[in-house]
Amino acid sequence: MAQSGPMKVKSAAEQLVDRLITAIALGALLPGQKLPPEREFAARLNVSRTTLRDALHQLESLGYVSITRGRSGGVRVHSTWGPESGSHIRSMLLPRWQHLTWLFDLTRSLLPMIAGIAAQRRTDEHIGKIWAAVEAYEQAAEDRDVMRMADHTLHSAIAEATGNPYYVSMDSQLRIQLTFGTDSLPYDTDIRQRALDDHRAIAQAIEAGDSDRAAELTLHHFVDLAEKPMLRLRERVEAAGASESG
């Protein structure tokens, strides 16, 4: 029986390429969207600036981003799916699928609990912060950075309403891990409209002190807008892999 050679270990930049192609395919990063400045984006992704720079150059050569130099330049997402997307995403998702399954399980339990506790403990100040974030998301239009910040602020405000800083920290850490460090959830026009409706309904339930309703709405919000898109992406790359091998 022939022995295969040693498995090639991907560099940090190559692993980041897989992460970012997966985020792009999910819609967490959109065509035309300008990525954050290098220092900020590297910190968000928890990688060095050199690793990020190398990964972005690889993504440019593959056609996923365009890089413009100069004061008004930057990096913009160019394409959502390329000839090698399936391979990169399989490399990212499949070895980590058990980990992601555990994260889904934890999030389905934790986020509804946080929303329910927030409904019991919220103050007028908390309600003000929650509604301000809801309105900021609504007014963001197509500005993905503003939407990301408003969405992050909303979920943080809900966690803060529990009065327990550990819930705030856990909510933030789950979000980072589920979005591969981008802190941006999947997006399209249908998801945006659903998010707008969900945010307002969750805020209303928390303001009314309806713990059960707040928890139920939050569970459906997570499953439909975060977990299901990930499951659909896995099905897509597995189908593509079967087609390629066939």
C-alpha positions in Angstrom: 0.0 0.0 0.0 1.5 3.3 -1.0 2.1 5.8 1.7 1.1 9.3 1.3 3.5 12.1 2.1 3.3 14.2 5.2 0.2 16.4 5.4 0.9 20.0 4.5 0.2 22.3 7.4 -1.3 25.6 6.3 0.3 28.8 7.2 -1.5 31.3 9.4 -2.2 33.4 6.3 -3.6 30.4 4.4 -5.9 29.6 7.3 -7.1 33.2 7.4 -7.8 33.0 3.7 -10.1 30.0 4.4 -11.8 31.9 7.2 -12.4 35.0 5.1 -13.7 33.1 2.1 -16.1 31.3 4.4 -17.3 34.6 5.8 -17.7 36.0 2.3 -19.7 33.0 1.2 -22.0 33.3 4.2 -22.7 36.9 3.4 -20.9 38.2 6.6 -18.8 40.2 4.2 -20.5 41.5 1.1 -19.4 42.5 -2.5 -18.6 46.2 -2.6 -18.1 46.3 1.2 -14.9 48.1 2.3 -13.0 46.1 4.9 -11.9 47.9 8.1 -8.4 49.5 8.3 -5.6 46.9 8.6 -4.9 47.5 12.3 -8.5 47.3 13.3 -9.3 44.3 11.2 -6.2 42.4 12.4 -7.2 43.0 16.0 -10.8 41.9 15.3 -9.5 38.7 13.7 -6.9 38.2 16.4 -4.1 37.9 13.8 -0.9 39.9 13.1 -1.0 42.6 10.6 1.5 40.7 8.5 -0.7 37.6 8.4 -3.7 39.8 7.4 -1.7 41.5 4.7 -0.5 38.2 3.3 -4.0 36.8 3.4 -5.5 39.8 1.6 -2.9 39.6 -1.2 -3.9 35.9 -1.7 -7.5 36.8 -1.7 -6.8 39.5 -4.3 -5.0 37.0 -6.6 -8.0 34.7 -6.3 -10.4 37.4 -7.2 -12.3 37.8 -3.9 -11.1 41.3 -3.0 -9.7 44.3 -4.8 -6.9 46.4 -3.2 -6.5 50.1 -4.0 -3.5 52.0 -2.8 -3.4 55.6 -1.7 -5.2 57.8 0.9 -8.7 57.0 -0.4 -7.9 53.4 -1.2 -8.5 50.2 0.8 -9.7 46.7 0.4 -13.1 45.9 -1.0 -14.9 42.5 -1.3 -15.2 41.7 -5.0 -16.8 38.3 -5.3 -18.9 36.0 -3.1 -18.0 32.6 -4.7 -15.0 31.6 -6.8 -13.8 28.4 -8.5 -12.0 27.2 -5.3 -14.5 28.4 -2.8 -15.8 24.9 -2.0 -12.3 23.7 -1.2 -11.4 26.6 1.0 -14.8 26.4 2.9 -14.6 22.6 3.4 -11.1 23.1 4.8 -12.5 25.7 7.2 -15.9 24.2 8.2 -15.7 20.4 8.1 -12.8 19.9 10.5 -14.4 22.3 12.9 -18.0 21.2 12.5 -18.2 19.4 15.9 -16.9 22.6 17.6 -19.5 24.7 15.7 -22.2 22.2 16.7 -21.3 22.7 20.3 -21.3 26.4 19.8 -24.8 26.2 18.2 -26.0 24.1 21.2 -24.6 26.6 23.7 -25.9 29.6 21.9 -29.4 28.2 21.6 -29.4 27.8 25.4 -27.6 30.9 26.5 -28.9 33.7 24.3 -32.6 33.1 25.1 -31.8 32.8 28.8 -30.0 36.2 28.6 -33.0 37.8 26.9 -35.4 36.3 29.4 -33.3 37.6 32.4 -33.0 41.0 30.7 -36.8 41.2 30.6 -36.9 40.6 34.3 -34.2 43.0 35.4 -34.2 45.8 32.8 -34.2 49.4 33.9 -35.4 52.4 32.0 -31.8 53.1 31.2 -31.3 49.7 29.7 -34.5 50.0 27.7 -33.2 53.3 26.3 -30.0 51.7 25.1 -31.8 48.8 23.6 -34.2 51.0 21.6 -31.3 53.3 20.5 -29.5 50.3 19.1 -32.7 49.1 17.3 -33.1 52.5 15.7 -29.5 52.7 14.7 -29.7 49.4 12.9 -32.9 50.5 11.1 -31.3 53.8 10.0 -28.1 52.1 8.8 -29.6 51.4 5.4 -26.9 49.5 3.4 -23.9 50.6 5.5 -22.6 47.2 6.7 -20.2 48.7 9.3 -22.9 50.8 10.9 -25.2 47.8 10.9 -22.6 45.6 12.4 -21.9 48.1 15.2 -25.6 48.6 15.9 -26.3 44.9 16.0 -23.3 44.3 18.3 -24.5 47.2 20.5 -28.1 45.8 20.7 -27.0 42.4 21.8 -24.6 43.9 24.3 -27.3 46.2 25.7 -29.6 43.2 26.1 -26.9 41.3 28.0 -26.1 44.4 30.1 -29.7 44.5 31.1 -29.2 41.2 33.1 -26.9 43.2 35.4 -24.3 40.4 35.1 -21.0 41.2 33.3 -20.3 37.6 32.7 -23.3 37.3 30.4 -22.0 40.4 28.4 -18.6 38.7 28.0 -20.1 35.3 27.0 -22.4 36.9 24.5 -19.5 38.7 22.8 -17.3 35.7 22.8 -20.0 33.5 21.2 -20.5 36.1 18.5 -16.8 36.3 17.7 -16.5 32.5 17.4 -19.6 32.0 15.4 -18.6 34.6 12.8 -15.0 33.4 12.4 -13.7 36.5 14.1 -15.4 39.0 11.7 -18.1 40.0 14.2 -20.5 40.2 11.2 -23.5 37.9 10.8 -24.8 36.6 7.4 -26.6 39.2 5.4 -28.9 39.7 2.5 -32.0 41.8 2.0 -34.3 39.1 3.4 -32.1 38.6 6.4 -31.9 42.4 7.0 -35.7 42.7 7.0 -36.1 39.7 9.3 -33.5 41.2 11.6 -35.3 44.5 11.7 -38.6 42.8 12.6 -36.9 40.6 15.2 -35.0 43.4 16.9 -38.1 45.4 17.4 -40.2 42.5 18.7 -37.4 41.4 21.1 -37.1 45.0 22.4 -40.8 45.2 22.9 -40.9 41.9 24.8 -38.0 43.0 27.1 -39.6 46.4 27.7 -42.9 44.6 28.6 -41.1 42.3 31.0 -42.3 39.3 29.1 -39.4 36.8 29.7 -40.9 33.9 27.9 -41.6 35.9 24.8 -38.2 37.5 24.8 -36.5 34.1 25.1 -38.6 32.6 22.3 -38.0 35.4 19.9 -34.3 35.4 20.6 -34.1 31.6 20.0 -35.8 31.9 16.6 -33.7 34.9 15.7 -30.4 33.0 16.3 -31.5 29.8 14.6 -33.0 31.4 11.5 -30.4 34.1 10.9 -27.1 32.5 12.1 -27.4 28.8 12.4 -29.4 27.9 9.4 -27.2 29.9 6.9 -24.2 28.0 8.3 -26.0 24.7 7.7 -27.0 25.6 4.2 -23.4 26.6 3.4 -22.2 23.2 4.6 -24.7 21.4 2.4 -23.6 23.5 -0.5 -19.9 22.7 -0.2 -20.6 19.0 0.5 -22.7 18.8 -2.6 -19.9 20.6 -4.6 -17.4 18.2 -3.2 -19.4 15.2 -4.2 -19.8 16.6 -7.7 -16.1 17.3 -8.0 -15.2 13.8 -6.8 -17.8 12.2 -9.1 
